[in-house]
């Protein structure tokens, strides 16, 4: 018998619990925003590292999508250092 289970997102398919999937979804979104900011601003990795208060290898990990190396706290700190503001909206799960 073949299972054709359907998931709302890739994170739901990959993670064991809804909480872990939500954590990954949030980290992914924050990372995408930071990479978009770097690209929009035309920053090199070294310039982004100085602006964000991290090392250049850390920016390399960010741009390469190494999500497992970043906590939500670290990403929020980088957003703040970049002069970005995070708006938070909580809603009922669908």
HUKABEL-V31976 format. One record per helix or strand of 3 or more residues. SS is the DSSP state (a for helix, b for strand). FROM is the first residue (numbers start at 1). TO is the last residue. If there is no record, write none. Layout:
SS|FROM|TO, SS|FROM|TO
This chain:
a|10|14, a|18|41, a|45|52, a|56|63, a|67|69, a|72|81
